[in-house]
Amino acid sequence: MNLNKIKSDFERDGFVRIPNFLSKAEVAEIGKNFNRIIEDVVPAMPREAVFYEGETSKDTLKQLIDIHKHDPYFDGILKQGKFKAIAEWLLDDEVVGKTLEYFNKPPLIGKATPPHQDGFYFMLNPSVAVTMWMALEPADLDNGCVQYVIGSHRGEMRPHGRTQTLGFSQGIINFGLPKDEQNLVSLSAEPGDLLVHHSLTVHLAGANKSQRSRKALGLIYFGKSAKEDLQAKAAYQQLLQSQHIPDQRKI
Ligand SMILES: O=C(O)CCC(=O)C(=O)O
């Protein structure tokens, strides 16, 4: 791993792909633990932390949030070790691990992830935070890999509005400007490849049109220098209430 190159790519593009960040054995261990969570822990998790694509069944499970609050193994993954260290390196800051998530797009029914900036959900000032997305299975355009708008982290916070996508309630309302179209790239990934993006980077993912699932681990880190914008947060909570959204994604 060339850490300097990883950081300069991240600073230039607003995201970086780190191939083989975890070994196949480490990925298998995480996959095994997610299976354990789905069997043993999900039944006791709060409703607003578990999202299904349509009916409630293991085959339609699409997202789990805040898993670290329910399980010491995943708390350790979030708060110790390699993921946290790379977040600190990229942000030039001490970081706090905020949440650990599970993402899937079930075969044929996994819906698209709307274009958004994570910072809109976080309400930080300055918006010093990263999201990590590590493939547990091959991800490509057919099953809905992550797509980024290169350099968008250097732009402004875009206007967001209500979507109908469970787990991603807010999306950019004017997405599709020439600067979006011209700079959009798809990042296919193999198991163990890690994608890291800045909280202002515009990103999305397509629907899963394939017969394969698309499972991934998600992690979010805030820099110690990022302060919660309490006024903006209160306004955001009010907005969610007015939209009848009981949960707040990510945090
Ligand atoms: O898994 C996905 O489809 C997208 C994940 C994402 O957008 C995020 O974690 O911010």
The ligand as a Gaussian input file, in Angstrom:
#p B3LYP/6-31G(d) Opt

LIG

0 1
 O      -24.192000       0.735000      -0.886000
 C      -24.635000       1.649000      -1.565000
 O      -25.430000       1.466000      -2.474000
 C      -24.226000       3.066000      -1.345000
 C      -23.621000       3.369000      -0.022000
 C      -23.592000       4.845000       0.212000
 O      -24.017000       5.619000      -0.580000
 C      -23.068000       5.365000       1.461000
 O      -22.642000       4.589000       2.328000
 O      -23.046000       6.589000       1.596000

